[in-house]
């Protein structure tokens, strides 16, 4: 059984152990990506369950081959939705990357951009 989490808890983990990738340029193939790396597989599993998707994987770092790290990665529209839900709870500069990813996806879709209640 996976522990249930909240959007603010997910936001904290994205900021602490995550990465947001926003492709540069105005490529029509723009696809935002969110990735979180953790020592315990319970966190990636909880994020996948909370957001309803994403890929789970694991790897051993080159400098610490005895260690196993676990990842959760989500791309495209599901990543934008995850960011939209967590932006109001973000407090670091990663929030700017999250806002930029949501704004670009909305502009690509020709929609009005609303982030955290602001246009």
Contact map, one row per residue, 1 for C-alpha under 8 A:
11100000000000000000000000000000000000000000000000000000000000000000000000000000000000000000000000000000000000000000000
11110000000000000000000000000000000000000100110010000000000000000000000000000000000000000000000000000000000000000000000
11111000000000000000000000000000000000000100010000000000000000000000000000000000000000000000000000000000000000000000000
01111100000000000000000000000000000000000000010001000000000000000000000000000000000000000000000000000000000000000000000
00111110110000000000000000000000000000000000011001000000000000000000000000000000000000000000000000000000000000000000000
00011111110000000000000000000000000000000000000001000000000000000000000000000000000000000000000000000000000000000000000
00001111111000000000000000000000000000000000000000000000000000000000000000000000000011001000000000000000000000000000000
00000111111100000000000000000000000000000000000000000000000000000000000000000000000001001100000000000000000000000000000
00001111111110000000000000000000000000000000000000000000000000000000000000000000000000000000000000000000000000000000000
00001111111111000000000000000000000000000000001000000000000000000000000000000000000001000000000000000000000000000000000
00000011111111100000000000000000000000000000000000000000000000000000000000000000000001101100000000000000000000000000000
00000001111111110000000000000000000000000000000000000000000000000000000000000000000000001100000000000000000000000000000
00000000111111111100000000000000000100000000000000000000000000000000000000000000000000000000000000000000000000000000000
00000000011111111110000000000000011100000000000000000000000000000000000000000000000000000000000000000000000000000000000
00000000001111111110000000000000000000000000000000000000000000000000000000000000000000000101010000000000000000000000000
00000000000111111100000000000000000000000000000000000000000000000000000000000000000000000000000000000000000000000000000
00000000000011111110000000000000000111000000000000000000000000000000000000000000000000000000000000000000000000000000000
00000000000011111111000000000000011110000000000000000000000000000000000000000000000000000000000000000000000000000000000
00000000000001101111100000000000011100000000000000000000000000000000000000000000000000000000000000000000000000000000000
00000000000000000111110000000001111000000000000000000000000000000000000000000000000000000000010011000000000000000000000
00000000000000000011111000000001110000000000000000000000000000000000000000000000000000000000000010000000000000000000000
00000000000000000001111100000111100000000000000000000000000000000000000000000000000000000000000010011000000000000000000
00000000000000000000111110000111000000000000000000000000000000000000000000000000000000000000000000000000000000000000000
00000000000000000000011111100000000000000000000000000000000000000000000000000000000000000000000000000000000000000000000
00000000000000000000001111100000000000000000000000000000000000000000000000000000000000000000000000000000000000000000000
00000000000000000000000111110100000000000000000000000000000000000000000000000000000000000000000000000000000000000000000
00000000000000000000000111111100000000000000000000000000000000000000000000000000000000000000000000000000000000000000000
00000000000000000000000001111100000000000000000000000000000000000000000000000000000000000000000000000000000100000000000
00000000000000000000000000111110000000000000000000000000000000000000000000000000000000000000000000000000000000000000000
00000000000000000000011001111111000000000000000000000000000000000000000000000000000000000000000000000000100000000000000
00000000000000000000011000001111100000000000000000000000000000000000000000111000000000000000000000000000000000000000000
00000000000000000001111000000111110000000000000000000000000000000000000000111011000000000000000000001000000000000000000
00000000000000000001110000000011111000000000000000000000000000000000000011110010000000000000000000000000000000000000000
00000000000001000111100000000001111100000000000000000000000000000000000011100010000000000000000000000000000000000000000
00000000000001000111000000000000111110000000000000000000000000000000001111000000000000000000000000000000000000000000000
00000000000011001110000000000000011111000001000000000000000000000000001110000000000000000000000000000000000000000000000
00000000000000001100000000000000001111100001000000000000000000000000111100000000000000000000000000000000000000000000000
00000000000000001000000000000000000111111011000000000000000000000000111000000000000000000000000000000000000000000000000
00000000000000000000000000000000000011111000000000000000000000000001110000000000000000000000000000000000000000000000000
00000000000000000000000000000000000001111111000000000000000000000000110000000000000000000000000000000000000000000000000
00000000000000000000000000000000000001111111100000000000000000000000111000000000000000000000000000000000000000000000000
01100000000000000000000000000000000000011111110000000000000000000000000000000000000000000000000000000000000000000000000
00000000000000000000000000000000000001011111111000000000000000000000000000000000000000000000000000000000000000000000000
00000000000000000000000000000000000111011111111100000001000000000000011100000000000000000000000000000000000000000000000
01000000000000000000000000000000000000001111111110000001000000000000000100000000000000000000000000000000000000000000000
01111000000000000000000000000000000000000111111111000000000000000000000000000000000000000000000000000000000000000000000
00001000010000000000000000000000000000000011111111100000000000000000000100000000000000000000000000000000000000000000000
00000000000000000000000000000000000000000001111111111111000000000000000100000000000000000000000000000000000000000000000
01000000000000000000000000000000000000000000111111111000000000000000000000000000000000000000000000000000000000000000000
00011100000000000000000000000000000000000000011111110000000000000000000000000000000000000000000000000000000000000000000
00000000000000000000000000000000000000000000001111111100000000000000000000000100010000000000000000000000000000000000000
00000000000000000000000000000000000000000000000111111100000000000000000000000000000000000000000000000000000000000000000
00000000000000000000000000000000000000000000000110111110000000000000000001000100000000000000000000000000000000000000000
00000000000000000000000000000000000000000000000100111111000000000000000111100000000000000000000000000000000000000000000
00000000000000000000000000000000000000000000000100001111100000000000001111000000000000000000000000000000000000000000000
00000000000000000000000000000000000000000001100100000111110000000000011110000000000000000000000000000000000000000000000
00000000000000000000000000000000000000000000000000000011111000000000011100000000000000000000000000000000000000000000000
00000000000000000000000000000000000000000000000000000001111100000001111000000000000000000000000000000000000000000000000
00000000000000000000000000000000000000000000000000000000111110000001110000000000000000000000000000000000000000000000000
00000000000000000000000000000000000000000000000000000000011111011111100000000000000000000000000000000000000000000000000
00000000000000000000000000000000000000000000000000000000001111111011100000000000000000000000000000000000000000000000000
00000000000000000000000000000000000000000000000000000000000111111000000000000000000000000000000000000000000000000000000
00000000000000000000000000000000000000000000000000000000000011111000000000000000000000000000000000000000000000000000000
00000000000000000000000000000000000000000000000000000000000111111110000000000000000000000000000000000000000000000000000
00000000000000000000000000000000000000000000000000000000000111111111000000000000000000000000000000000000000000000000000
00000000000000000000000000000000000000000000000000000000000100011111000000000000000000000000000000000000000000000000000
00000000000000000000000000000000000000000000000000000000000110011111100000000000000000000000000000000000000000000000000
00000000000000000000000000000000000000100000000000000000011110001111110000000000000000000000000000000000000000000000000
00000000000000000000000000000000000011111000000000000000011110000011111000000000000000000000000000000000000000000000000
00000000000000000000000000000000000011111001000000000001111000000001111100000000000000000000000000000000000000000000000
00000000000000000000000000000000001111001001000000000011110000000000111110000000000000000000000000000000000000000000000
00000000000000000000000000000000001110000001101100000111100000000000011111000000000000000000000000000000000000000000000
00000000000000000000000000000000111100000000000000000111000000000000001111100000000000000000000000000000000000000000000
00000000000000000000000000000000111000000000000000001110000000000000000111110110000000000000000000000000000000000000000
00000000000000000000000000000011110000000000000000000100000000000000000011111111000000000000000000000000000000000000000
00000000000000000000000000000011100000000000000000000000000000000000000001111111000000000000000000000000000000000000000
00000000000000000000000000000011000000000000000000000000000000000000000000111111100000000000000000000000100000000000000
00000000000000000000000000000000000000000000000000101000000000000000000001111111110000000000000000000000000000000000000
00000000000000000000000000000001110000000000000000000000000000000000000001111111111000000000000000000000000000000000000
00000000000000000000000000000001000000000000000000000000000000000000000000111111111100000000000000001100100000000000000
00000000000000000000000000000000000000000000000000000000000000000000000000001111111110000000000000000000000000000000000
00000000000000000000000000000000000000000000000000100000000000000000000000000111111111000000000000000000000000000000000
00000000000000000000000000000000000000000000000000000000000000000000000000000011111111100000000001100100000000000000000
00000000000000000000000000000000000000000000000000000000000000000000000000000001111111110000000001100100000000000011000
00000010000000000000000000000000000000000000000000000000000000000000000000000000111111110000000000000000000000000000000
00000011011000000000000000000000000000000000000000000000000000000000000000000000011111111100000000000000000000000000000
00000000001000000000000000000000000000000000000000000000000000000000000000000000001111111100001001100000000000000011000
00000000000000000000000000000000000000000000000000000000000000000000000000000000000111111100000000000000000000000001000
00000011001100000000000000000000000000000000000000000000000000000000000000000000000001111110000000000000000000000000000
00000001001100100000000000000000000000000000000000000000000000000000000000000000000001111111011000000000000000000000000
00000000000000000000000000000000000000000000000000000000000000000000000000000000000000001111111000000000000000000000000
00000000000000100000000000000000000000000000000000000000000000000000000000000000000000000111111000000000000000000000000
00000000000000000000000000000000000000000000000000000000000000000000000000000000000000000011111110000000000000000000000
00000000000000100001000000000000000000000000000000000000000000000000000000000000000000000111111111000000000000000000000
00000000000000000000000000000000000000000000000000000000000000000000000000000000000000100111111111100000000000000000000
00000000000000000000000000000000000000000000000000000000000000000000000000000000000000000000111111110000000000000000000
00000000000000000001110000000000000000000000000000000000000000000000000000000000000000000000111111111000000000000000000
00000000000000000001000000000000000000000000000000000000000000000000000000000000001100100000011111111100000000000000000
00000000000000000000000000000000000000000000000000000000000000000000000000000000001100100000001111111110000000000010000
00000000000000000000010000000000000000000000000000000000000000000000000000000000000000000000000111111111000000000000000
00000000000000000000010000000001000000000000000000000000000000000000000000000001000000000000000011111111100000000000000
00000000000000000000000000000000000000000000000000000000000000000000000000000001001100000000000001111111110000000010000
00000000000000000000000000000000000000000000000000000000000000000000000000000000000000000000000000111111111000001010000
00000000000000000000000000000000000000000000000000000000000000000000000000000000000000000000000000011111111100000000000
00000000000000000000000000000100000000000000000000000000000000000000000000001001000000000000000000001111111110000000000
00000000000000000000000000000000000000000000000000000000000000000000000000000000000000000000000000000111111111111000000
00000000000000000000000000000000000000000000000000000000000000000000000000000000000000000000000000000011111111111000000
00000000000000000000000000010000000000000000000000000000000000000000000000000000000000000000000000000001111111100000000
00000000000000000000000000000000000000000000000000000000000000000000000000000000000000000000000000000000111111100000000
00000000000000000000000000000000000000000000000000000000000000000000000000000000000000000000000000000000011111110000000
00000000000000000000000000000000000000000000000000000000000000000000000000000000000000000000000000000000011111111000000
00000000000000000000000000000000000000000000000000000000000000000000000000000000000000000000000000000000011001111100001
00000000000000000000000000000000000000000000000000000000000000000000000000000000000000000000000000000010011000111110001
00000000000000000000000000000000000000000000000000000000000000000000000000000000000000000000000000000000000000011111111
00000000000000000000000000000000000000000000000000000000000000000000000000000000000100100000000000100110000000001111111
00000000000000000000000000000000000000000000000000000000000000000000000000000000000100110000000000000000000000000111110
00000000000000000000000000000000000000000000000000000000000000000000000000000000000000000000000000000000000000000111111
00000000000000000000000000000000000000000000000000000000000000000000000000000000000000000000000000000000000000000111111
00000000000000000000000000000000000000000000000000000000000000000000000000000000000000000000000000000000000000011110111
